[in-house]
Amino acid sequence: MTTTTFDTLECVEQLKAAGIPENQAQGITKVLATLMRQVDGRVEDLASKRDRQVEVKFDTLADRNEQQVKGRLDGLATKQELDFKIKELEVSLKRDIKELELRMVIKTGTMILAGIGLLFGLMRVWPLPVQYIPPPSAVPTFTAPAAR
């Protein structure tokens, strides 16, 4: 709350020095003083109105934020619920991993058996001749028996 100071005696003296008669100077000064009080009152009213508007906006924002926070907190699960869900996920994940391991073992075994079957099947259809040929140094030399 601010108040504008107005020195009425100085105002009268300045008006008299400017050539205005004392009665008129006093009347003008009274009018000016009244006007200043009215302006101060109007400024004070506007300031308090602005303060009330700011306070209402602040309260509205605070209420809205409080409602948003409450809504978010209501949506959050408790720690116990989260722990339970985590344990459920762990069990499900372990089960899925075991199932995946079993599928991989079955598929790998199937591929190995198919490969062996294919190998034996090719051997029956297209036999490869196998002949042992010893290395040249191991080949015995044949010498004719000496005549007697």
C-alpha positions as a Markdown table, in Angstrom:
| # | Residue | x | y | z |
|---|---|---|---|---|
| 1 | Met | 0.0 | 0.0 | 0.0 |
| 2 | Thr | 1.6 | 3.2 | -1.2 |
| 3 | Thr | 0.5 | 6.7 | -0.5 |
| 4 | Thr | 1.5 | 9.7 | -2.5 |
| 5 | Thr | 2.5 | 12.6 | -0.3 |
| 6 | Phe | 1.3 | 16.0 | -1.3 |
| 7 | Asp | 2.5 | 19.1 | 0.4 |
| 8 | Thr | -0.4 | 21.5 | 0.4 |
| 9 | Leu | 1.4 | 24.4 | 1.9 |
| 10 | Glu | 4.1 | 24.3 | -0.7 |
| 11 | Cys | 1.5 | 24.0 | -3.5 |
| 12 | Val | -0.3 | 27.2 | -2.1 |
| 13 | Glu | 3.0 | 29.0 | -2.0 |
| 14 | Gln | 3.9 | 28.1 | -5.5 |
| 15 | Leu | 0.5 | 29.2 | -6.8 |
| 16 | Lys | 0.8 | 32.5 | -5.0 |
| 17 | Ala | 4.3 | 33.0 | -6.4 |
| 18 | Ala | 2.9 | 32.4 | -9.9 |
| 19 | Gly | 0.5 | 35.3 | -9.3 |
| 20 | Ile | -2.7 | 33.5 | -8.2 |
| 21 | Pro | -4.5 | 35.1 | -5.3 |
| 22 | Glu | -4.3 | 33.2 | -2.0 |
| 23 | Asn | -8.0 | 32.2 | -1.8 |
| 24 | Gln | -7.8 | 30.7 | -5.3 |
| 25 | Ala | -4.5 | 29.0 | -4.6 |
| 26 | Gln | -6.0 | 27.4 | -1.5 |
| 27 | Gly | -9.1 | 26.2 | -3.4 |
| 28 | Ile | -6.9 | 24.8 | -6.2 |
| 29 | Thr | -4.7 | 23.1 | -3.6 |
| 30 | Lys | -7.8 | 21.5 | -1.9 |
| 31 | Val | -9.1 | 20.2 | -5.2 |
| 32 | Leu | -5.7 | 18.8 | -6.1 |
| 33 | Ala | -5.4 | 17.1 | -2.6 |
| 34 | Thr | -8.9 | 15.6 | -3.0 |
| 35 | Leu | -7.9 | 14.4 | -6.5 |
| 36 | Met | -4.7 | 12.8 | -5.2 |
| 37 | Arg | -6.6 | 11.0 | -2.4 |
| 38 | Gln | -9.1 | 9.6 | -5.0 |
| 39 | Val | -6.3 | 8.5 | -7.3 |
| 40 | Asp | -4.5 | 6.8 | -4.4 |
| 41 | Gly | -7.7 | 5.1 | -3.4 |
| 42 | Arg | -8.3 | 3.9 | -7.0 |
| 43 | Val | -4.7 | 2.6 | -7.3 |
| 44 | Glu | -5.1 | 0.8 | -4.0 |
| 45 | Asp | -8.4 | -0.8 | -5.2 |
| 46 | Leu | -6.8 | -1.9 | -8.4 |
| 47 | Ala | -3.8 | -3.3 | -6.6 |
| 48 | Ser | -6.0 | -5.3 | -4.2 |
| 49 | Lys | -8.1 | -6.5 | -7.1 |
| 50 | Arg | -5.0 | -7.7 | -8.9 |
| 51 | Asp | -3.7 | -9.4 | -5.8 |
| 52 | Arg | -7.1 | -11.2 | -5.4 |
| 53 | Gln | -6.9 | -12.3 | -9.0 |
| 54 | Val | -3.4 | -13.6 | -8.6 |
| 55 | Glu | -4.4 | -15.4 | -5.5 |
| 56 | Val | -7.4 | -17.0 | -7.2 |
| 57 | Lys | -5.2 | -18.1 | -10.1 |
| 58 | Phe | -2.6 | -19.4 | -7.7 |
| 59 | Asp | -5.2 | -21.4 | -5.8 |
| 60 | Thr | -6.7 | -22.7 | -9.0 |
| 61 | Leu | -3.3 | -23.9 | -10.2 |
| 62 | Ala | -2.4 | -25.4 | -6.8 |
| 63 | Asp | -5.7 | -27.3 | -6.8 |
| 64 | Arg | -5.2 | -28.5 | -10.4 |
| 65 | Asn | -1.7 | -29.6 | -9.6 |
| 66 | Glu | -2.8 | -31.4 | -6.4 |
| 67 | Gln | -5.5 | -33.2 | -8.3 |
| 68 | Gln | -3.0 | -34.3 | -11.0 |
| 69 | Val | -0.6 | -35.5 | -8.3 |
| 70 | Lys | -3.3 | -37.4 | -6.6 |
| 71 | Gly | -4.5 | -39.0 | -9.9 |
| 72 | Arg | -0.9 | -40.1 | -10.6 |
| 73 | Leu | -0.4 | -41.5 | -7.1 |
| 74 | Asp | -3.7 | -43.4 | -7.3 |
| 75 | Gly | -2.6 | -45.0 | -10.6 |
| 76 | Leu | 0.7 | -46.2 | -9.1 |
| 77 | Ala | 0.8 | -49.8 | -7.8 |
| 78 | Thr | 2.0 | -50.5 | -4.3 |
| 79 | Lys | 5.4 | -52.0 | -3.7 |
| 80 | Gln | 3.9 | -55.4 | -2.9 |
| 81 | Glu | 1.9 | -55.5 | -6.1 |
| 82 | Leu | 5.0 | -54.6 | -8.1 |
| 83 | Asp | 7.1 | -57.3 | -6.3 |
| 84 | Phe | 4.3 | -59.9 | -7.1 |
| 85 | Lys | 4.2 | -58.9 | -10.7 |
| 86 | Ile | 8.0 | -59.1 | -11.0 |
| 87 | Lys | 8.0 | -62.6 | -9.5 |
| 88 | Glu | 5.3 | -63.6 | -12.0 |
| 89 | Leu | 7.3 | -62.3 | -14.8 |
| 90 | Glu | 10.5 | -64.1 | -13.6 |
| 91 | Val | 8.6 | -67.4 | -13.4 |
| 92 | Ser | 7.1 | -66.9 | -16.9 |
| 93 | Leu | 10.5 | -66.0 | -18.3 |
| 94 | Lys | 12.2 | -69.1 | -16.7 |
| 95 | Arg | 9.4 | -71.3 | -18.2 |
| 96 | Asp | 9.9 | -69.7 | -21.6 |
| 97 | Ile | 13.6 | -70.2 | -21.5 |
| 98 | Lys | 13.2 | -73.9 | -20.6 |
| 99 | Glu | 10.8 | -74.4 | -23.4 |
| 100 | Leu | 13.2 | -72.7 | -25.8 |
| 101 | Glu | 16.0 | -74.9 | -24.6 |
| 102 | Leu | 13.9 | -78.0 | -25.2 |
| 103 | Arg | 13.0 | -76.9 | -28.7 |
| 104 | Met | 16.6 | -76.2 | -29.6 |
| 105 | Val | 17.7 | -79.6 | -28.4 |
| 106 | Ile | 14.9 | -81.3 | -30.4 |
| 107 | Lys | 15.8 | -79.3 | -33.5 |
| 108 | Thr | 19.5 | -79.8 | -33.2 |
| 109 | Gly | 19.0 | -83.6 | -32.7 |
| 110 | Thr | 16.7 | -83.7 | -35.7 |
| 111 | Met | 19.3 | -81.9 | -37.9 |
| 112 | Ile | 22.1 | -84.3 | -36.8 |
| 113 | Leu | 19.9 | -87.4 | -37.5 |
| 114 | Ala | 18.9 | -86.0 | -40.8 |
| 115 | Gly | 22.5 | -85.3 | -41.7 |
| 116 | Ile | 23.6 | -88.9 | -40.7 |
| 117 | Gly | 20.6 | -90.3 | -42.7 |
| 118 | Leu | 21.5 | -88.3 | -45.7 |
| 119 | Leu | 25.1 | -89.4 | -45.5 |
| 120 | Phe | 24.2 | -93.1 | -45.4 |
| 121 | Gly | 21.6 | -92.6 | -48.1 |
| 122 | Leu | 24.2 | -91.1 | -50.4 |
| 123 | Met | 26.6 | -93.9 | -49.7 |
| 124 | Arg | 23.9 | -96.5 | -50.8 |
| 125 | Val | 23.0 | -94.5 | -53.9 |
| 126 | Trp | 26.5 | -93.5 | -55.0 |
| 127 | Pro | 29.1 | -95.8 | -53.5 |
| 128 | Leu | 32.6 | -94.6 | -53.6 |
| 129 | Pro | 35.2 | -97.2 | -54.6 |
| 130 | Val | 37.7 | -97.7 | -51.9 |
| 131 | Gln | 41.1 | -99.2 | -52.7 |
| 132 | Tyr | 44.1 | -99.3 | -50.6 |
| 133 | Ile | 47.3 | -98.2 | -52.3 |
| 134 | Pro | 50.4 | -98.3 | -50.2 |
| 135 | Pro | 53.0 | -95.6 | -50.5 |
| 136 | Pro | 55.8 | -96.2 | -53.0 |
| 137 | Ser | 58.5 | -96.8 | -50.4 |
| 138 | Ala | 56.5 | -99.5 | -48.8 |
| 139 | Val | 55.9 | -101.4 | -52.1 |
| 140 | Pro | 58.0 | -104.5 | -52.0 |
| 141 | Thr | 60.2 | -105.1 | -55.0 |
| 142 | Phe | 59.9 | -108.4 | -56.7 |
| 143 | Thr | 63.1 | -110.1 | -57.6 |
| 144 | Ala | 63.2 | -113.3 | -59.5 |
| 145 | Pro | 64.5 | -116.3 | -57.7 |
| 146 | Ala | 68.1 | -117.2 | -58.6 |
| 147 | Ala | 68.6 | -120.2 | -60.9 |
| 148 | Arg | 70.2 | -123.1 | -59.3 |
